[in-house]
Amino acid sequence: MPDPNSQPSWADTAASLLSKLSGGVELALNFDQMELQMPNAQNPSSPTTWRLNGALRIRTRGENPPAATLPPATPISLG
């Protein structure tokens, strides 16, 4: 059983989100001067920094109609 106090990884979060999206759903994220530091396996003392400015849009398509039970999207603050 997973530890309820542990933080999920980015991969776990993305997989969980995508598993809930049905066909015809769009997820749009906008970033304004966001910086994300990731560990660097080749040089542990120097993390890799990603700078994000712009939009990321994920669309799903398929035979399933969009889930009618999901609440409308609300903006979230990432910083």
C-alpha positions, 0 to 999 in steps of 0.5 A, a space after each residue: 500500500 502506498 504511503 499516504 504522506 509521500 509525494 507522487 512523482 511527476 510520472 505518476 501524476 501525469 499517468 493518473 491525469 491522462 487515465 482520467 481523460 476521455 476522448 475529446 478532452 483538452 487540457 491547456 496549461 499556460 506558463 509564464 517564467 516558470 523554472 523547474 529544476 531537475 536532478 542531473 544524473 551525470 552531475 548531481 551537484 548541478 541540477 538541470 533547469 528547464 524554463 517554461 514560457 508559453 502554452 502546453 495543450 494535451 488533447 485526447 480523441 477516441 470513441 469515448 465521449 467526454 466524461 460528463 461528471 468531471 467539474 470544470 477546469 480551474 486555474 492552479 498556481 504552480 509557484 
